[in-house]
Amino acid sequence: MPKCVYCGKLYDVPRGLTKVMNDGRILYLCSSKCRKNMAMKRRKVRWITKSKQGKADVKVEDEKRETDKADYEKK
């Protein structure tokens, strides 16, 4: 499974784009969205930072929300 050089997402082989540069580098891009944003040289986009958060971070945030909700209901 190749990894997108722009957003870092792993994707299946039949999808995406494989771009071979003149100097021999191979760039794997998962979607046209990544390809277009890379061509515009944009690196600080919100959806990239969201996708780079680990699943563990999301689970911790969910647990915090549940405990906050439970504390609020007790009051």
Phi and psi restraints in degrees (range 20) as a CNS / XPLOR table:
assign (resid 1 and name C) (resid 2 and name N)
       (resid 2 and name CA) (resid 2 and name C) 1.0 -73.7 20.0 2
assign (resid 2 and name N) (resid 2 and name CA)
       (resid 2 and name C) (resid 3 and name N) 1.0 157.1 20.0 2
assign (resid 2 and name C) (resid 3 and name N)
       (resid 3 and name CA) (resid 3 and name C) 1.0 -112.1 20.0 2
assign (resid 3 and name N) (resid 3 and name CA)
       (resid 3 and name C) (resid 4 and name N) 1.0 131.2 20.0 2
assign (resid 3 and name C) (resid 4 and name N)
       (resid 4 and name CA) (resid 4 and name C) 1.0 -65.2 20.0 2
assign (resid 4 and name N) (resid 4 and name CA)
       (resid 4 and name C) (resid 5 and name N) 1.0 131.3 20.0 2
assign (resid 4 and name C) (resid 5 and name N)
       (resid 5 and name CA) (resid 5 and name C) 1.0 -75.6 20.0 2
assign (resid 5 and name N) (resid 5 and name CA)
       (resid 5 and name C) (resid 6 and name N) 1.0 -15.7 20.0 2
assign (resid 5 and name C) (resid 6 and name N)
       (resid 6 and name CA) (resid 6 and name C) 1.0 -91.6 20.0 2
assign (resid 6 and name N) (resid 6 and name CA)
       (resid 6 and name C) (resid 7 and name N) 1.0 -56.1 20.0 2
assign (resid 6 and name C) (resid 7 and name N)
       (resid 7 and name CA) (resid 7 and name C) 1.0 -102.5 20.0 2
assign (resid 7 and name N) (resid 7 and name CA)
       (resid 7 and name C) (resid 8 and name N) 1.0 -14.6 20.0 2
assign (resid 7 and name C) (resid 8 and name N)
       (resid 8 and name CA) (resid 8 and name C) 1.0 84.3 20.0 2
assign (resid 8 and name N) (resid 8 and name CA)
       (resid 8 and name C) (resid 9 and name N) 1.0 12.0 20.0 2
assign (resid 8 and name C) (resid 9 and name N)
       (resid 9 and name CA) (resid 9 and name C) 1.0 -85.0 20.0 2
assign (resid 9 and name N) (resid 9 and name CA)
       (resid 9 and name C) (resid 10 and name N) 1.0 140.2 20.0 2
assign (resid 9 and name C) (resid 10 and name N)
       (resid 10 and name CA) (resid 10 and name C) 1.0 -83.6 20.0 2
assign (resid 10 and name N) (resid 10 and name CA)
       (resid 10 and name C) (resid 11 and name N) 1.0 137.6 20.0 2
assign (resid 10 and name C) (resid 11 and name N)
       (resid 11 and name CA) (resid 11 and name C) 1.0 -139.9 20.0 2
assign (resid 11 and name N) (resid 11 and name CA)
       (resid 11 and name C) (resid 12 and name N) 1.0 162.5 20.0 2
assign (resid 11 and name C) (resid 12 and name N)
       (resid 12 and name CA) (resid 12 and name C) 1.0 -75.1 20.0 2
assign (resid 12 and name N) (resid 12 and name CA)
       (resid 12 and name C) (resid 13 and name N) 1.0 158.1 20.0 2
assign (resid 12 and name C) (resid 13 and name N)
       (resid 13 and name CA) (resid 13 and name C) 1.0 -62.4 20.0 2
assign (resid 13 and name N) (resid 13 and name CA)
       (resid 13 and name C) (resid 14 and name N) 1.0 -43.9 20.0 2
assign (resid 13 and name C) (resid 14 and name N)
       (resid 14 and name CA) (resid 14 and name C) 1.0 -68.3 20.0 2
assign (resid 14 and name N) (resid 14 and name CA)
       (resid 14 and name C) (resid 15 and name N) 1.0 -13.2 20.0 2
assign (resid 14 and name C) (resid 15 and name N)
       (resid 15 and name CA) (resid 15 and name C) 1.0 -97.1 20.0 2
assign (resid 15 and name N) (resid 15 and name CA)
       (resid 15 and name C) (resid 16 and name N) 1.0 168.3 20.0 2
assign (resid 15 and name C) (resid 16 and name N)
       (resid 16 and name CA) (resid 16 and name C) 1.0 84.8 20.0 2
assign (resid 16 and name N) (resid 16 and name CA)
       (resid 16 and name C) (resid 17 and name N) 1.0 -170.2 20.0 2
assign (resid 16 and name C) (resid 17 and name N)
       (resid 17 and name CA) (resid 17 and name C) 1.0 -136.2 20.0 2
assign (resid 17 and name N) (resid 17 and name CA)
       (resid 17 and name C) (resid 18 and name N) 1.0 135.8 20.0 2
assign (resid 17 and name C) (resid 18 and name N)
       (resid 18 and name CA) (resid 18 and name C) 1.0 -109.9 20.0 2
assign (resid 18 and name N) (resid 18 and name CA)
       (resid 18 and name C) (resid 19 and name N) 1.0 117.1 20.0 2
assign (resid 18 and name C) (resid 19 and name N)
       (resid 19 and name CA) (resid 19 and name C) 1.0 -111.7 20.0 2
assign (resid 19 and name N) (resid 19 and name CA)
       (resid 19 and name C) (resid 20 and name N) 1.0 124.4 20.0 2
assign (resid 19 and name C) (resid 20 and name N)
       (resid 20 and name CA) (resid 20 and name C) 1.0 -103.4 20.0 2
assign (resid 20 and name N) (resid 20 and name CA)
       (resid 20 and name C) (resid 21 and name N) 1.0 120.5 20.0 2
assign (resid 20 and name C) (resid 21 and name N)
       (resid 21 and name CA) (resid 21 and name C) 1.0 -82.4 20.0 2
assign (resid 21 and name N) (resid 21 and name CA)
       (resid 21 and name C) (resid 22 and name N) 1.0 165.8 20.0 2
assign (resid 21 and name C) (resid 22 and name N)
       (resid 22 and name CA) (resid 22 and name C) 1.0 -63.0 20.0 2
assign (resid 22 and name N) (resid 22 and name CA)
       (resid 22 and name C) (resid 23 and name N) 1.0 -30.0 20.0 2
assign (resid 22 and name C) (resid 23 and name N)
       (resid 23 and name CA) (resid 23 and name C) 1.0 -86.6 20.0 2
assign (resid 23 and name N) (resid 23 and name CA)
       (resid 23 and name C) (resid 24 and name N) 1.0 4.2 20.0 2
assign (resid 23 and name C) (resid 24 and name N)
       (resid 24 and name CA) (resid 24 and name C) 1.0 98.3 20.0 2
assign (resid 24 and name N) (resid 24 and name CA)
       (resid 24 and name C) (resid 25 and name N) 1.0 -5.4 20.0 2
assign (resid 24 and name C) (resid 25 and name N)
       (resid 25 and name CA) (resid 25 and name C) 1.0 -69.2 20.0 2
assign (resid 25 and name N) (resid 25 and name CA)
       (resid 25 and name C) (resid 26 and name N) 1.0 146.5 20.0 2
assign (resid 25 and name C) (resid 26 and name N)
       (resid 26 and name CA) (resid 26 and name C) 1.0 -114.0 20.0 2
assign (resid 26 and name N) (resid 26 and name CA)
       (resid 26 and name C) (resid 27 and name N) 1.0 124.6 20.0 2
assign (resid 26 and name C) (resid 27 and name N)
       (resid 27 and name CA) (resid 27 and name C) 1.0 -110.5 20.0 2
assign (resid 27 and name N) (resid 27 and name CA)
       (resid 27 and name C) (resid 28 and name N) 1.0 127.2 20.0 2
assign (resid 27 and name C) (resid 28 and name N)
       (resid 28 and name CA) (resid 28 and name C) 1.0 -103.6 20.0 2
assign (resid 28 and name N) (resid 28 and name CA)
       (resid 28 and name C) (resid 29 and name N) 1.0 126.8 20.0 2
assign (resid 28 and name C) (resid 29 and name N)
       (resid 29 and name CA) (resid 29 and name C) 1.0 -124.4 20.0 2
assign (resid 29 and name N) (resid 29 and name CA)
       (resid 29 and name C) (resid 30 and name N) 1.0 133.7 20.0 2
assign (resid 29 and name C) (resid 30 and name N)
       (resid 30 and name CA) (resid 30 and name C) 1.0 -82.0 20.0 2
assign (resid 30 and name N) (resid 30 and name CA)
       (resid 30 and name C) (resid 31 and name N) 1.0 -23.9 20.0 2
assign (resid 30 and name C) (resid 31 and name N)
       (resid 31 and name CA) (resid 31 and name C) 1.0 -153.9 20.0 2
assign (resid 31 and name N) (resid 31 and name CA)
       (resid 31 and name C) (resid 32 and name N) 1.0 169.2 20.0 2
assign (resid 31 and name C) (resid 32 and name N)
       (resid 32 and name CA) (resid 32 and name C) 1.0 -69.4 20.0 2
assign (resid 32 and name N) (resid 32 and name CA)
       (resid 32 and name C) (resid 33 and name N) 1.0 -25.8 20.0 2
assign (resid 32 and name C) (resid 33 and name N)
       (resid 33 and name CA) (resid 33 and name C) 1.0 -62.2 20.0 2
assign (resid 33 and name N) (resid 33 and name CA)
       (resid 33 and name C) (resid 34 and name N) 1.0 -45.4 20.0 2
assign (resid 33 and name C) (resid 34 and name N)
       (resid 34 and name CA) (resid 34 and name C) 1.0 -66.8 20.0 2
assign (resid 34 and name N) (resid 34 and name CA)
       (resid 34 and name C) (resid 35 and name N) 1.0 -41.1 20.0 2
assign (resid 34 and name C) (resid 35 and name N)
       (resid 35 and name CA) (resid 35 and name C) 1.0 -61.5 20.0 2
assign (resid 35 and name N) (resid 35 and name CA)
       (resid 35 and name C) (resid 36 and name N) 1.0 -45.8 20.0 2
assign (resid 35 and name C) (resid 36 and name N)
       (resid 36 and name CA) (resid 36 and name C) 1.0 -68.9 20.0 2
assign (resid 36 and name N) (resid 36 and name CA)
       (resid 36 and name C) (resid 37 and name N) 1.0 -40.6 20.0 2
assign (resid 36 and name C) (resid 37 and name N)
       (resid 37 and name CA) (resid 37 and name C) 1.0 -68.3 20.0 2
assign (resid 37 and name N) (resid 37 and name CA)
       (resid 37 and name C) (resid 38 and name N) 1.0 -34.3 20.0 2
assign (resid 37 and name C) (resid 38 and name N)
       (resid 38 and name CA) (resid 38 and name C) 1.0 -68.9 20.0 2
assign (resid 38 and name N) (resid 38 and name CA)
       (resid 38 and name C) (resid 39 and name N) 1.0 -35.7 20.0 2
assign (resid 38 and name C) (resid 39 and name N)
       (resid 39 and name CA) (resid 39 and name C) 1.0 -66.2 20.0 2
assign (resid 39 and name N) (resid 39 and name CA)
       (resid 39 and name C) (resid 40 and name N) 1.0 -31.5 20.0 2
assign (resid 39 and name C) (resid 40 and name N)
       (resid 40 and name CA) (resid 40 and name C) 1.0 -84.3 20.0 2
assign (resid 40 and name N) (resid 40 and name CA)
       (resid 40 and name C) (resid 41 and name N) 1.0 -2.6 20.0 2
assign (resid 40 and name C) (resid 41 and name N)
       (resid 41 and name CA) (resid 41 and name C) 1.0 60.6 20.0 2
assign (resid 41 and name N) (resid 41 and name CA)
       (resid 41 and name C) (resid 42 and name N) 1.0 42.3 20.0 2
assign (resid 41 and name C) (resid 42 and name N)
       (resid 42 and name CA) (resid 42 and name C) 1.0 -97.1 20.0 2
assign (resid 42 and name N) (resid 42 and name CA)
       (resid 42 and name C) (resid 43 and name N) 1.0 126.3 20.0 2
assign (resid 42 and name C) (resid 43 and name N)
       (resid 43 and name CA) (resid 43 and name C) 1.0 -118.0 20.0 2
assign (resid 43 and name N) (resid 43 and name CA)
       (resid 43 and name C) (resid 44 and name N) 1.0 -25.5 20.0 2
assign (resid 43 and name C) (resid 44 and name N)
       (resid 44 and name CA) (resid 44 and name C) 1.0 -102.5 20.0 2
assign (resid 44 and name N) (resid 44 and name CA)
       (resid 44 and name C) (resid 45 and name N) 1.0 76.7 20.0 2
assign (resid 44 and name C) (resid 45 and name N)
       (resid 45 and name CA) (resid 45 and name C) 1.0 -115.5 20.0 2
assign (resid 45 and name N) (resid 45 and name CA)
       (resid 45 and name C) (resid 46 and name N) 1.0 144.8 20.0 2
assign (resid 45 and name C) (resid 46 and name N)
       (resid 46 and name CA) (resid 46 and name C) 1.0 -62.0 20.0 2
assign (resid 46 and name N) (resid 46 and name CA)
       (resid 46 and name C) (resid 47 and name N) 1.0 -38.9 20.0 2
assign (resid 46 and name C) (resid 47 and name N)
       (resid 47 and name CA) (resid 47 and name C) 1.0 -70.4 20.0 2
assign (resid 47 and name N) (resid 47 and name CA)
       (resid 47 and name C) (resid 48 and name N) 1.0 -22.5 20.0 2
assign (resid 47 and name C) (resid 48 and name N)
       (resid 48 and name CA) (resid 48 and name C) 1.0 -73.0 20.0 2
assign (resid 48 and name N) (resid 48 and name CA)
       (resid 48 and name C) (resid 49 and name N) 1.0 -44.8 20.0 2
assign (resid 48 and name C) (resid 49 and name N)
       (resid 49 and name CA) (resid 49 and name C) 1.0 -66.1 20.0 2
assign (resid 49 and name N) (resid 49 and name CA)
       (resid 49 and name C) (resid 50 and name N) 1.0 -32.5 20.0 2
assign (resid 49 and name C) (resid 50 and name N)
       (resid 50 and name CA) (resid 50 and name C) 1.0 -68.0 20.0 2
assign (resid 50 and name N) (resid 50 and name CA)
       (resid 50 and name C) (resid 51 and name N) 1.0 -39.7 20.0 2
assign (resid 50 and name C) (resid 51 and name N)
       (resid 51 and name CA) (resid 51 and name C) 1.0 -73.5 20.0 2
assign (resid 51 and name N) (resid 51 and name CA)
       (resid 51 and name C) (resid 52 and name N) 1.0 -23.5 20.0 2
assign (resid 51 and name C) (resid 52 and name N)
       (resid 52 and name CA) (resid 52 and name C) 1.0 -81.7 20.0 2
assign (resid 52 and name N) (resid 52 and name CA)
       (resid 52 and name C) (resid 53 and name N) 1.0 -12.4 20.0 2
assign (resid 52 and name C) (resid 53 and name N)
       (resid 53 and name CA) (resid 53 and name C) 1.0 -67.1 20.0 2
assign (resid 53 and name N) (resid 53 and name CA)
       (resid 53 and name C) (resid 54 and name N) 1.0 137.8 20.0 2
assign (resid 53 and name C) (resid 54 and name N)
       (resid 54 and name CA) (resid 54 and name C) 1.0 -73.8 20.0 2
assign (resid 54 and name N) (resid 54 and name CA)
       (resid 54 and name C) (resid 55 and name N) 1.0 159.5 20.0 2
assign (resid 54 and name C) (resid 55 and name N)
       (resid 55 and name CA) (resid 55 and name C) 1.0 -65.4 20.0 2
assign (resid 55 and name N) (resid 55 and name CA)
       (resid 55 and name C) (resid 56 and name N) 1.0 -28.4 20.0 2
assign (resid 55 and name C) (resid 56 and name N)
       (resid 56 and name CA) (resid 56 and name C) 1.0 -64.8 20.0 2
assign (resid 56 and name N) (resid 56 and name CA)
       (resid 56 and name C) (resid 57 and name N) 1.0 -39.5 20.0 2
assign (resid 56 and name C) (resid 57 and name N)
       (resid 57 and name CA) (resid 57 and name C) 1.0 -62.8 20.0 2
assign (resid 57 and name N) (resid 57 and name CA)
       (resid 57 and name C) (resid 58 and name N) 1.0 -39.2 20.0 2
assign (resid 57 and name C) (resid 58 and name N)
       (resid 58 and name CA) (resid 58 and name C) 1.0 -66.5 20.0 2
assign (resid 58 and name N) (resid 58 and name CA)
       (resid 58 and name C) (resid 59 and name N) 1.0 -40.5 20.0 2
assign (resid 58 and name C) (resid 59 and name N)
       (resid 59 and name CA) (resid 59 and name C) 1.0 -64.3 20.0 2
assign (resid 59 and name N) (resid 59 and name CA)
       (resid 59 and name C) (resid 60 and name N) 1.0 -40.3 20.0 2
assign (resid 59 and name C) (resid 60 and name N)
       (resid 60 and name CA) (resid 60 and name C) 1.0 -63.9 20.0 2
assign (resid 60 and name N) (resid 60 and name CA)
       (resid 60 and name C) (resid 61 and name N) 1.0 -42.4 20.0 2
assign (resid 60 and name C) (resid 61 and name N)
       (resid 61 and name CA) (resid 61 and name C) 1.0 -64.0 20.0 2
assign (resid 61 and name N) (resid 61 and name CA)
       (resid 61 and name C) (resid 62 and name N) 1.0 -39.3 20.0 2
assign (resid 61 and name C) (resid 62 and name N)
       (resid 62 and name CA) (resid 62 and name C) 1.0 -63.6 20.0 2
assign (resid 62 and name N) (resid 62 and name CA)
       (resid 62 and name C) (resid 63 and name N) 1.0 -41.0 20.0 2
assign (resid 62 and name C) (resid 63 and name N)
       (resid 63 and name CA) (resid 63 and name C) 1.0 -65.0 20.0 2
assign (resid 63 and name N) (resid 63 and name CA)
       (resid 63 and name C) (resid 64 and name N) 1.0 -39.3 20.0 2
assign (resid 63 and name C) (resid 64 and name N)
       (resid 64 and name CA) (resid 64 and name C) 1.0 -63.2 20.0 2
assign (resid 64 and name N) (resid 64 and name CA)
       (resid 64 and name C) (resid 65 and name N) 1.0 -41.2 20.0 2
assign (resid 64 and name C) (resid 65 and name N)
       (resid 65 and name CA) (resid 65 and name C) 1.0 -63.2 20.0 2
assign (resid 65 and name N) (resid 65 and name CA)
       (resid 65 and name C) (resid 66 and name N) 1.0 -41.4 20.0 2
assign (resid 65 and name C) (resid 66 and name N)
       (resid 66 and name CA) (resid 66 and name C) 1.0 -65.0 20.0 2
assign (resid 66 and name N) (resid 66 and name CA)
       (resid 66 and name C) (resid 67 and name N) 1.0 -42.3 20.0 2
assign (resid 66 and name C) (resid 67 and name N)
       (resid 67 and name CA) (resid 67 and name C) 1.0 -68.8 20.0 2
assign (resid 67 and name N) (resid 67 and name CA)
       (resid 67 and name C) (resid 68 and name N) 1.0 -39.2 20.0 2
assign (resid 67 and name C) (resid 68 and name N)
       (resid 68 and name CA) (resid 68 and name C) 1.0 -62.9 20.0 2
assign (resid 68 and name N) (resid 68 and name CA)
       (resid 68 and name C) (resid 69 and name N) 1.0 -40.8 20.0 2
assign (resid 68 and name C) (resid 69 and name N)
       (resid 69 and name CA) (resid 69 and name C) 1.0 -64.7 20.0 2
assign (resid 69 and name N) (resid 69 and name CA)
       (resid 69 and name C) (resid 70 and name N) 1.0 -42.4 20.0 2
assign (resid 69 and name C) (resid 70 and name N)
       (resid 70 and name CA) (resid 70 and name C) 1.0 -65.6 20.0 2
assign (resid 70 and name N) (resid 70 and name CA)
       (resid 70 and name C) (resid 71 and name N) 1.0 -40.8 20.0 2
assign (resid 70 and name C) (resid 71 and name N)
       (resid 71 and name CA) (resid 71 and name C) 1.0 -63.5 20.0 2
assign (resid 71 and name N) (resid 71 and name CA)
       (resid 71 and name C) (resid 72 and name N) 1.0 -39.1 20.0 2
assign (resid 71 and name C) (resid 72 and name N)
       (resid 72 and name CA) (resid 72 and name C) 1.0 -66.9 20.0 2
assign (resid 72 and name N) (resid 72 and name CA)
       (resid 72 and name C) (resid 73 and name N) 1.0 -38.3 20.0 2
assign (resid 72 and name C) (resid 73 and name N)
       (resid 73 and name CA) (resid 73 and name C) 1.0 -70.4 20.0 2
assign (resid 73 and name N) (resid 73 and name CA)
       (resid 73 and name C) (resid 74 and name N) 1.0 -28.5 20.0 2
assign (resid 73 and name C) (resid 74 and name N)
       (resid 74 and name CA) (resid 74 and name C) 1.0 -68.3 20.0 2
assign (resid 74 and name N) (resid 74 and name CA)
       (resid 74 and name C) (resid 75 and name N) 1.0 -31.9 20.0 2
